[in-house]
Amino acid sequence: MNDLDTVADVDSTPVENIDWGLAASVGKRIARPGPRVTRYTADRARAELLDAAVRAEGPVREVTGLADGLAVPTAQILDRSGWIDAATRSMPAMLGPAPTESGDDGVDDGAAGADARRTGTGFTGKVAGVQAGGLLAFLSSAILGQYDPFSVDPETGQDGVLMLVSPNIIAVERALRADPSDFRLWVCLHEVTHRVQFSANPWLAEYMRSNVGALTGDEDDSVAEIVSRITEGLRSGKPREKGVIGLMQLLQSPEQFEAFERVLALGTLLEGHADHVMDAVGPAHVPSVESIRAAFDRRRNGPKNPLQRLIRALIGMDAKMAQYVRGKAFVDHVVDTVGMERFNTVWTSPETMPLMSEIGTPDAWIERVL
C-alpha cells in the first residue's frame, strides 16, 4: 500500500551504471529529518515494532496457510538514513552480486560497505547516482515498511530482510491520530505477509530478479528504433492499455513489455494479497483496525498539491496504489470463490501467476489454473 512499500525506477539508466555509494551519500544528506521524538518514544517504538513483527507472523501464517514451521527472523528497525543505505544495497543485489571494487567518489559516505555498492564509477554513473540519491531521499520519508528478498539478513545469513522505518511510522500514526500500538501491529501485518510470501516460495525472488533483469538489460536501442516502434504501434490500430502501461507498450520491445507485465502482475498479486491478509487478520488482533483503515484510506486518497502529484506520477506511486486496489479485489474474489487453500495454487510456479488480463477478471484465472 502507498506509504508501506514502493518500488520505483530511476529513469532508464541500467542499474549497473549507477554509483550507489554516491546515491547513498546524496540521499542521506538531503533527506528530510523525521518527526521530533524523545529518546523514550524512539526506544519504545523500536521495542514495539520488533515485538509486533514477531507477533504478526503467527496470524499471517494461520490465515495464509504459508510458511508453517519456518523460523521467524527478527526485523530491522531503521531511520531514514538507514533505509537509504539498505535501498542502495538492495537495488544492485536485485540484479546480481554487488561488485567489490572500490573507488573515490569525492563524497564521504560515512557508512560501512559503501564501496561494495559502487557499481557505476564514470561520469554517467555519478550523474545517475545523484539522481538516484534525490529519489531515495524523497522515498525515505514515504516508506513505512518493506520486505527485501534480495539482501542478506546480517543476523541469520539468509536472504530476505524485513525493514520497518520507525520515524515514518511515528509520523503517520500521529497524523492519523491512531493508537500507536495498534497501528504498528497493523503495518507489520502487511509487511510480514510479504516475508511469508517469499519465505514459503523461494522461487519468487529469482522470478522477480529475472524479469527485472529483462526490463533493465542494456539493449541500447537507438532513437530511430524507438521512434519506429512507436510509429508502428500507433499505426497498427491494436488496442493498448491506458496510462503508463500503454506508454510502456509503445516504448518497449515486445520482450521487455512481456517482462514488464509479469513484474506488474506479480507486484499486484503480492500487494493485493498482503492487503487481503491484513484486513482478514486485523479485526481479531488490532482493536482499532476499522478506524485505522478508514483514516489511512482517506490519507491515501486525499488531495495532493501539484508538486506532489507530479512527483508521484514520475516515480509511479499512483500506479503502485492501483496495485493494492486491483490486487486486493482479485485476491478477495478468488478466496471468496474457492477458498484460501485453492487460491494458494497461485504460488506454485510462474505458469500459475495471474496474467495482467486476469487481474481484472479473476474468474478467467480460476478457469485457466484451477
C-alpha positions as a Markdown table, in Angstrom:
| # | Residue | x | y | z |
|---|---|---|---|---|
| 1 | Met | 0.0 | 0.0 | 0.0 |
| 2 | Asn | 1.2 | 3.5 | -0.6 |
| 3 | Asp | 3.5 | 4.6 | 2.2 |
| 4 | Leu | 4.1 | 1.0 | 3.1 |
| 5 | Asp | 6.4 | -0.1 | 0.4 |
| 6 | Thr | 7.2 | 1.3 | -3.0 |
| 7 | Val | 9.2 | 0.1 | -6.0 |
| 8 | Ala | 10.4 | 2.9 | -8.3 |
| 9 | Asp | 12.5 | 3.1 | -11.4 |
| 10 | Val | 15.4 | 5.6 | -11.6 |
| 11 | Asp | 14.7 | 6.7 | -15.2 |
| 12 | Ser | 16.1 | 4.3 | -17.8 |
| 13 | Thr | 19.7 | 4.1 | -16.6 |
| 14 | Pro | 20.8 | 0.5 | -16.2 |
| 15 | Val | 21.3 | -0.4 | -12.5 |
| 16 | Glu | 24.9 | -1.3 | -13.1 |
| 17 | Asn | 25.7 | 2.2 | -14.3 |
| 18 | Ile | 24.6 | 3.9 | -11.1 |
| 19 | Asp | 27.1 | 4.9 | -8.4 |
| 20 | Trp | 25.1 | 3.6 | -5.5 |
| 21 | Gly | 27.7 | 4.7 | -2.9 |
| 22 | Leu | 27.2 | 8.3 | -4.2 |
| 23 | Ala | 23.5 | 7.8 | -4.3 |
| 24 | Ala | 23.5 | 6.8 | -0.6 |
| 25 | Ser | 25.6 | 9.8 | 0.4 |
| 26 | Val | 23.4 | 12.3 | -1.6 |
| 27 | Gly | 20.2 | 10.7 | -0.3 |
| 28 | Lys | 21.2 | 10.9 | 3.3 |
| 29 | Arg | 22.4 | 14.5 | 3.0 |
| 30 | Ile | 19.2 | 15.8 | 1.6 |
| 31 | Ala | 16.6 | 13.6 | 3.2 |
| 32 | Arg | 14.2 | 15.4 | 5.5 |
| 33 | Pro | 14.6 | 14.8 | 9.2 |
| 34 | Gly | 12.0 | 12.7 | 10.9 |
| 35 | Pro | 9.5 | 13.9 | 13.5 |
| 36 | Arg | 10.8 | 15.1 | 16.8 |
| 37 | Val | 10.7 | 12.4 | 19.4 |
| 38 | Thr | 12.2 | 11.8 | 22.8 |
| 39 | Arg | 14.6 | 9.0 | 23.4 |
| 40 | Tyr | 11.9 | 7.3 | 25.4 |
| 41 | Thr | 9.5 | 7.5 | 22.5 |
| 42 | Ala | 12.1 | 6.3 | 20.0 |
| 43 | Asp | 13.1 | 3.3 | 22.2 |
| 44 | Arg | 9.5 | 2.4 | 22.9 |
| 45 | Ala | 8.6 | 2.5 | 19.2 |
| 46 | Arg | 11.6 | 0.3 | 18.4 |
| 47 | Ala | 10.7 | -2.3 | 21.0 |
| 48 | Glu | 7.0 | -2.4 | 20.0 |
| 49 | Leu | 7.9 | -2.8 | 16.3 |
| 50 | Leu | 10.3 | -5.6 | 17.0 |
| 51 | Asp | 7.6 | -7.3 | 19.1 |
| 52 | Ala | 4.9 | -6.7 | 16.5 |
| 53 | Ala | 7.0 | -8.1 | 13.7 |
| 54 | Val | 7.2 | -11.4 | 15.6 |
| 55 | Arg | 3.6 | -11.4 | 16.8 |
| 56 | Ala | 2.2 | -10.8 | 13.3 |
| 57 | Glu | 3.8 | -13.9 | 11.9 |
| 58 | Gly | 1.5 | -16.4 | 13.6 |
| 59 | Pro | -1.8 | -14.8 | 12.5 |
| 60 | Val | -0.5 | -14.3 | 9.0 |
| 61 | Arg | 0.7 | -17.9 | 8.7 |
| 62 | Glu | -2.7 | -19.1 | 10.0 |
| 63 | Val | -4.7 | -17.1 | 7.5 |
| 64 | Thr | -2.5 | -17.7 | 4.5 |
| 65 | Gly | -1.6 | -21.3 | 5.2 |
| 66 | Leu | 2.0 | -20.5 | 4.2 |
| 67 | Ala | 5.5 | -20.8 | 5.8 |
| 68 | Asp | 4.3 | -23.2 | 8.5 |
| 69 | Gly | 7.2 | -24.4 | 10.6 |
| 70 | Leu | 9.8 | -21.9 | 9.2 |
| 71 | Ala | 11.9 | -19.9 | 11.6 |
| 72 | Val | 10.7 | -16.4 | 12.5 |
| 73 | Pro | 13.5 | -13.9 | 11.9 |
| 74 | Thr | 13.7 | -10.5 | 13.6 |
| 75 | Ala | 13.0 | -7.2 | 11.8 |
| 76 | Gln | 15.4 | -4.4 | 11.2 |
| 77 | Ile | 14.2 | -1.1 | 12.7 |
| 78 | Leu | 15.7 | 1.8 | 10.7 |
| 79 | Asp | 15.7 | 5.5 | 10.5 |
| 80 | Arg | 15.6 | 7.3 | 7.1 |
| 81 | Ser | 19.3 | 7.2 | 6.6 |
| 82 | Gly | 19.4 | 3.5 | 7.4 |
| 83 | Trp | 16.6 | 2.8 | 4.9 |
| 84 | Ile | 18.6 | 4.7 | 2.2 |
| 85 | Asp | 21.7 | 2.6 | 3.0 |
| 86 | Ala | 19.6 | -0.6 | 2.8 |
| 87 | Ala | 18.0 | 0.5 | -0.5 |
| 88 | Thr | 21.3 | 1.2 | -2.2 |
| 89 | Arg | 22.5 | -2.3 | -1.2 |
| 90 | Ser | 19.3 | -4.0 | -2.3 |
| 91 | Met | 18.9 | -2.5 | -5.8 |
| 92 | Pro | 22.2 | -3.7 | -7.3 |
| 93 | Ala | 21.7 | -7.0 | -5.4 |
| 94 | Met | 18.3 | -7.5 | -7.2 |
| 95 | Leu | 20.3 | -7.9 | -10.4 |
| 96 | Gly | 23.1 | -10.0 | -9.1 |
| 97 | Pro | 26.0 | -9.8 | -6.6 |
| 98 | Ala | 27.3 | -6.3 | -5.9 |
| 99 | Pro | 30.8 | -5.6 | -7.2 |
| 100 | Thr | 33.6 | -5.4 | -4.7 |
| 101 | Glu | 35.9 | -2.9 | -6.3 |
| 102 | Ser | 36.3 | 0.4 | -4.6 |
| 103 | Gly | 36.8 | 3.9 | -5.9 |
| 104 | Asp | 36.7 | 7.5 | -4.7 |
| 105 | Asp | 33.5 | 9.4 | -5.4 |
| 106 | Gly | 34.7 | 12.5 | -3.7 |
| 107 | Val | 32.0 | 12.3 | -1.0 |
| 108 | Asp | 32.4 | 11.0 | 2.5 |
| 109 | Asp | 29.8 | 8.2 | 2.7 |
| 110 | Gly | 30.0 | 7.7 | 6.4 |
| 111 | Ala | 28.6 | 4.2 | 6.2 |
| 112 | Ala | 30.4 | 0.9 | 6.2 |
| 113 | Gly | 30.2 | -1.0 | 2.9 |
| 114 | Ala | 29.7 | 2.0 | 0.6 |
| 115 | Asp | 32.4 | 0.8 | -1.8 |
| 116 | Ala | 30.6 | -2.5 | -2.2 |
| 117 | Arg | 27.7 | -0.6 | -3.5 |
| 118 | Arg | 29.7 | 1.4 | -6.1 |
| 119 | Thr | 28.9 | 0.0 | -9.5 |
| 120 | Gly | 29.0 | 2.9 | -12.0 |
| 121 | Thr | 32.1 | 5.0 | -11.3 |
| 122 | Gly | 32.3 | 7.0 | -14.5 |
| 123 | Phe | 30.7 | 10.4 | -15.2 |
| 124 | Thr | 27.4 | 8.8 | -16.2 |
| 125 | Gly | 27.4 | 6.6 | -13.1 |
| 126 | Lys | 27.9 | 9.7 | -10.9 |
| 127 | Val | 25.1 | 11.7 | -12.6 |
| 128 | Ala | 22.8 | 8.7 | -12.2 |
| 129 | Gly | 23.9 | 8.3 | -8.6 |
| 130 | Val | 22.9 | 11.9 | -7.8 |
| 131 | Gln | 19.5 | 11.4 | -9.5 |
| 132 | Ala | 19.0 | 8.1 | -7.5 |
| 133 | Gly | 20.0 | 9.9 | -4.3 |
| 134 | Gly | 17.4 | 12.5 | -4.8 |
| 135 | Leu | 14.7 | 9.9 | -5.4 |
| 136 | Leu | 15.8 | 7.9 | -2.4 |
| 137 | Ala | 15.7 | 11.0 | -0.2 |
| 138 | Phe | 12.1 | 11.6 | -1.3 |
| 139 | Leu | 11.1 | 8.0 | -0.8 |
| 140 | Ser | 12.8 | 7.7 | 2.6 |
| 141 | Ser | 10.0 | 9.8 | 4.2 |
| 142 | Ala | 7.2 | 7.8 | 2.5 |
| 143 | Ile | 8.2 | 4.2 | 3.3 |
| 144 | Leu | 6.7 | 2.7 | 6.4 |
| 145 | Gly | 8.0 | -0.8 | 5.9 |
| 146 | Gln | 9.5 | -3.0 | 3.2 |
| 147 | Tyr | 10.4 | -6.7 | 2.8 |
| 148 | Asp | 13.6 | -7.0 | 0.8 |
| 149 | Pro | 14.0 | -10.6 | -0.6 |
| 150 | Phe | 17.4 | -9.8 | -2.2 |
| 151 | Ser | 19.6 | -8.7 | 0.7 |
| 152 | Val | 21.2 | -11.0 | 3.3 |
| 153 | Asp | 19.9 | -10.8 | 6.8 |
| 154 | Pro | 23.1 | -10.0 | 8.9 |
| 155 | Glu | 21.7 | -12.0 | 11.9 |
| 156 | Thr | 20.7 | -15.2 | 10.1 |
| 157 | Gly | 22.9 | -15.1 | 7.0 |
| 158 | Gln | 19.7 | -16.0 | 4.9 |
| 159 | Asp | 18.3 | -14.0 | 2.0 |
| 160 | Gly | 15.5 | -11.7 | 3.0 |
| 161 | Val | 15.2 | -8.7 | 5.4 |
| 162 | Leu | 12.1 | -7.1 | 6.9 |
| 163 | Met | 12.7 | -3.4 | 7.4 |
| 164 | Leu | 10.5 | -1.0 | 9.4 |
| 165 | Val | 11.2 | 2.7 | 9.2 |
| 166 | Ser | 10.4 | 3.9 | 12.7 |
| 167 | Pro | 10.3 | 7.7 | 12.2 |
| 168 | Asn | 7.8 | 7.4 | 9.3 |
| 169 | Ile | 5.6 | 5.1 | 11.2 |
| 170 | Ile | 5.5 | 7.5 | 14.2 |
| 171 | Ala | 4.8 | 10.4 | 11.8 |
| 172 | Val | 1.8 | 8.7 | 10.1 |
| 173 | Glu | 0.3 | 7.3 | 13.4 |
| 174 | Arg | 0.4 | 10.9 | 14.7 |
| 175 | Ala | -1.1 | 12.3 | 11.6 |
| 176 | Leu | -3.9 | 9.7 | 11.7 |
| 177 | Arg | -4.3 | 10.1 | 15.4 |
| 178 | Ala | -4.1 | 6.3 | 15.6 |
| 179 | Asp | -3.4 | 4.2 | 18.6 |
| 180 | Pro | 0.4 | 3.7 | 18.3 |
| 181 | Ser | 0.4 | 0.0 | 19.4 |
| 182 | Asp | -2.4 | -0.9 | 17.1 |
| 183 | Phe | -1.0 | 1.0 | 14.1 |
| 184 | Arg | 2.4 | -0.6 | 14.5 |
| 185 | Leu | 1.0 | -4.1 | 14.5 |
| 186 | Trp | -1.3 | -3.2 | 11.5 |
| 187 | Val | 1.8 | -2.1 | 9.5 |
| 188 | Cys | 3.6 | -5.3 | 10.5 |
| 189 | Leu | 0.8 | -7.5 | 9.3 |
| 190 | His | 1.2 | -6.2 | 5.8 |
| 191 | Glu | 5.0 | -6.4 | 5.7 |
| 192 | Val | 5.1 | -9.8 | 7.4 |
| 193 | Thr | 2.8 | -11.1 | 4.7 |
| 194 | His | 5.4 | -10.2 | 2.2 |
| 195 | Arg | 8.0 | -12.0 | 4.2 |
| 196 | Val | 5.8 | -15.1 | 4.4 |
| 197 | Gln | 5.1 | -14.9 | 0.6 |
| 198 | Phe | 8.8 | -15.1 | -0.2 |
| 199 | Ser | 9.9 | -17.4 | 2.6 |
| 200 | Ala | 7.3 | -20.0 | 1.7 |
| 201 | Asn | 8.0 | -19.7 | -2.1 |
| 202 | Pro | 11.8 | -19.1 | -2.6 |
| 203 | Trp | 11.4 | -19.2 | -6.4 |
| 204 | Leu | 9.6 | -15.9 | -6.3 |
| 205 | Ala | 12.8 | -13.9 | -5.7 |
| 206 | Glu | 14.5 | -15.3 | -8.7 |
| 207 | Tyr | 11.4 | -14.9 | -10.8 |
| 208 | Met | 11.3 | -11.2 | -9.9 |
| 209 | Arg | 15.0 | -10.8 | -10.4 |
| 210 | Ser | 15.0 | -12.4 | -13.9 |
| 211 | Asn | 12.1 | -10.3 | -15.1 |
| 212 | Val | 13.5 | -7.1 | -13.7 |
| 213 | Gly | 16.8 | -8.0 | -15.4 |
| 214 | Ala | 15.0 | -8.4 | -18.7 |
| 215 | Leu | 13.5 | -4.9 | -18.1 |
| 216 | Thr | 16.7 | -3.2 | -17.2 |
| 217 | Gly | 19.0 | -5.0 | -19.6 |
| 218 | Asp | 21.2 | -2.8 | -21.8 |
| 219 | Glu | 19.6 | -3.3 | -25.2 |
| 220 | Asp | 20.9 | 0.1 | -26.3 |
| 221 | Asp | 18.1 | 0.8 | -28.8 |
| 222 | Ser | 18.7 | 3.8 | -31.0 |
| 223 | Val | 16.3 | 6.7 | -31.1 |
| 224 | Ala | 15.3 | 5.7 | -34.6 |
| 225 | Glu | 14.4 | 2.2 | -33.4 |
| 226 | Ile | 12.3 | 3.6 | -30.6 |
| 227 | Val | 10.5 | 6.1 | -32.9 |
| 228 | Ser | 9.9 | 3.3 | -35.4 |
| 229 | Arg | 8.4 | 1.2 | -32.7 |
| 230 | Ile | 6.1 | 4.0 | -31.5 |
| 231 | Thr | 5.0 | 4.8 | -35.1 |
| 232 | Glu | 4.3 | 1.1 | -35.9 |
| 233 | Gly | 2.3 | 0.8 | -32.6 |
| 234 | Leu | 0.2 | 3.8 | -33.4 |
| 235 | Arg | -0.5 | 2.8 | -37.0 |
| 236 | Ser | -1.3 | -0.8 | -36.2 |
| 237 | Gly | -4.6 | 0.1 | -34.5 |
| 238 | Lys | -4.0 | -2.6 | -32.0 |
| 239 | Pro | -5.7 | -2.0 | -28.6 |
| 240 | Arg | -3.4 | -0.6 | -26.0 |
| 241 | Glu | -3.7 | -0.1 | -22.2 |
| 242 | Lys | -4.3 | 3.3 | -20.8 |
| 243 | Gly | -1.8 | 5.5 | -19.0 |
| 244 | Val | 1.7 | 4.3 | -18.1 |
| 245 | Ile | 1.1 | 0.7 | -19.2 |
| 246 | Gly | 0.1 | 1.9 | -22.7 |
| 247 | Leu | 3.2 | 4.1 | -22.9 |
| 248 | Met | 5.4 | 1.2 | -21.9 |
| 249 | Gln | 3.7 | -0.9 | -24.6 |
| 250 | Leu | 4.8 | 1.7 | -27.2 |
| 251 | Leu | 8.3 | 2.3 | -25.9 |
| 252 | Gln | 9.5 | -1.2 | -25.0 |
| 253 | Ser | 10.4 | -4.1 | -27.2 |
| 254 | Pro | 7.8 | -7.0 | -27.2 |
| 255 | Glu | 10.2 | -9.0 | -24.9 |
| 256 | Gln | 10.6 | -6.1 | -22.5 |
| 257 | Phe | 6.9 | -5.4 | -22.4 |
| 258 | Glu | 6.2 | -9.0 | -21.6 |
| 259 | Ala | 8.7 | -8.8 | -18.7 |
| 260 | Phe | 7.1 | -5.5 | -17.6 |
| 261 | Glu | 3.7 | -7.2 | -17.5 |
| 262 | Arg | 5.0 | -10.1 | -15.5 |
| 263 | Val | 6.6 | -7.8 | -12.9 |
| 264 | Leu | 3.4 | -5.7 | -12.8 |
| 265 | Ala | 1.2 | -8.7 | -12.3 |
| 266 | Leu | 3.5 | -10.1 | -9.6 |
| 267 | Gly | 3.6 | -6.8 | -7.7 |
| 268 | Thr | -0.2 | -6.5 | -8.0 |
| 269 | Leu | -0.6 | -10.0 | -6.6 |
| 270 | Leu | 1.8 | -9.5 | -3.8 |
| 271 | Glu | 0.3 | -6.2 | -2.6 |
| 272 | Gly | -3.3 | -7.3 | -3.0 |
| 273 | His | -2.6 | -10.5 | -1.1 |
| 274 | Ala | -0.9 | -8.5 | 1.7 |
| 275 | Asp | -3.9 | -6.1 | 1.9 |
| 276 | His | -6.3 | -9.1 | 1.9 |
| 277 | Val | -4.4 | -10.8 | 4.7 |
| 278 | Met | -4.1 | -7.5 | 6.7 |
| 279 | Asp | -7.9 | -7.0 | 6.6 |
| 280 | Ala | -8.6 | -10.7 | 7.4 |
| 281 | Val | -6.3 | -10.7 | 10.4 |
| 282 | Gly | -6.9 | -7.2 | 11.7 |
| 283 | Pro | -10.3 | -7.4 | 13.4 |
| 284 | Ala | -9.1 | -10.2 | 15.7 |
| 285 | His | -5.8 | -8.7 | 16.6 |
| 286 | Val | -6.0 | -4.9 | 16.1 |
| 287 | Pro | -8.8 | -3.4 | 18.2 |
| 288 | Ser | -9.0 | -0.1 | 16.4 |
| 289 | Val | -8.5 | -1.5 | 12.9 |
| 290 | Glu | -11.6 | -0.1 | 11.4 |
| 291 | Ser | -10.7 | 3.5 | 12.3 |
| 292 | Ile | -7.1 | 3.0 | 11.2 |
| 293 | Arg | -8.2 | 1.6 | 7.8 |
| 294 | Ala | -10.7 | 4.4 | 7.3 |
| 295 | Ala | -8.2 | 7.1 | 8.2 |
| 296 | Phe | -5.4 | 5.5 | 6.2 |
| 297 | Asp | -7.6 | 5.3 | 3.1 |
| 298 | Arg | -8.6 | 8.9 | 3.5 |
| 299 | Arg | -5.0 | 9.9 | 3.7 |
| 300 | Arg | -4.1 | 7.7 | 0.6 |
| 301 | Asn | -6.9 | 9.1 | -1.5 |
| 302 | Gly | -6.8 | 12.7 | -0.2 |
| 303 | Pro | -5.9 | 15.7 | -2.4 |
| 304 | Lys | -2.3 | 16.3 | -3.2 |
| 305 | Asn | -0.6 | 19.6 | -4.2 |
| 306 | Pro | 0.6 | 19.9 | -7.8 |
| 307 | Leu | 4.2 | 19.2 | -7.0 |
| 308 | Gln | 3.3 | 16.1 | -5.1 |
| 309 | Arg | 1.1 | 14.9 | -8.0 |
| 310 | Leu | 3.9 | 15.5 | -10.4 |
| 311 | Ile | 6.5 | 13.6 | -8.3 |
| 312 | Arg | 4.1 | 10.7 | -7.6 |
| 313 | Ala | 3.4 | 10.4 | -11.4 |
| 314 | Leu | 7.1 | 10.4 | -12.3 |
| 315 | Ile | 8.0 | 7.7 | -9.8 |
| 316 | Gly | 4.9 | 5.6 | -10.3 |
| 317 | Met | 3.4 | 5.9 | -6.8 |
| 318 | Asp | -0.1 | 6.3 | -8.2 |
| 319 | Ala | 0.3 | 3.2 | -10.3 |
| 320 | Lys | 1.6 | 1.5 | -7.1 |
| 321 | Met | -1.6 | 2.5 | -5.3 |
| 322 | Ala | -3.7 | 1.0 | -8.1 |
| 323 | Gln | -1.8 | -2.3 | -7.5 |
| 324 | Tyr | -3.2 | -2.5 | -4.0 |
| 325 | Val | -6.8 | -1.9 | -5.1 |
| 326 | Arg | -6.8 | -4.2 | -8.1 |
| 327 | Gly | -4.7 | -6.9 | -6.4 |
| 328 | Lys | -6.9 | -7.0 | -3.4 |
| 329 | Ala | -10.1 | -7.2 | -5.5 |
| 330 | Phe | -8.5 | -10.2 | -7.3 |
| 331 | Val | -7.5 | -12.0 | -4.1 |
| 332 | Asp | -10.8 | -11.2 | -2.4 |
| 333 | His | -12.8 | -12.7 | -5.3 |
| 334 | Val | -10.7 | -15.8 | -5.7 |
| 335 | Val | -10.6 | -16.6 | -2.0 |
| 336 | Asp | -14.3 | -16.0 | -1.6 |
| 337 | Thr | -14.9 | -18.3 | -4.6 |
| 338 | Val | -12.6 | -21.2 | -4.0 |
| 339 | Gly | -11.1 | -20.7 | -0.5 |
| 340 | Met | -7.5 | -19.8 | 0.6 |
| 341 | Glu | -6.2 | -23.4 | 0.1 |
| 342 | Arg | -7.0 | -23.5 | -3.6 |
| 343 | Phe | -6.0 | -19.9 | -4.0 |
| 344 | Asn | -2.5 | -20.9 | -2.9 |
| 345 | Thr | -2.1 | -22.7 | -6.1 |
| 346 | Val | -1.1 | -19.3 | -7.4 |
| 347 | Trp | 2.3 | -19.7 | -5.6 |
| 348 | Thr | 3.1 | -23.0 | -7.4 |
| 349 | Ser | 5.1 | -21.7 | -10.4 |
| 350 | Pro | 5.4 | -18.8 | -13.0 |
| 351 | Glu | 2.7 | -20.6 | -15.0 |
| 352 | Thr | 0.2 | -20.2 | -12.2 |
| 353 | Met | 0.8 | -16.5 | -11.7 |
| 354 | Pro | -2.1 | -14.4 | -12.9 |
| 355 | Leu | -1.8 | -12.6 | -16.2 |
| 356 | Met | -2.4 | -8.9 | -16.2 |
| 357 | Ser | -5.6 | -9.5 | -18.2 |
| 358 | Glu | -6.8 | -11.9 | -15.4 |
| 359 | Ile | -6.2 | -9.4 | -12.6 |
| 360 | Gly | -9.5 | -7.7 | -13.5 |
| 361 | Thr | -11.2 | -10.9 | -14.4 |
| 362 | Pro | -10.3 | -13.4 | -11.6 |
| 363 | Asp | -12.8 | -16.0 | -12.9 |
| 364 | Ala | -10.5 | -16.3 | -16.0 |
| 365 | Trp | -7.6 | -17.2 | -13.8 |
| 366 | Ile | -9.7 | -19.7 | -11.9 |
| 367 | Glu | -10.8 | -21.3 | -15.1 |
| 368 | Arg | -7.2 | -21.4 | -16.5 |
| 369 | Val | -5.4 | -22.6 | -13.4 |
| 370 | Leu | -7.8 | -24.4 | -11.2 |
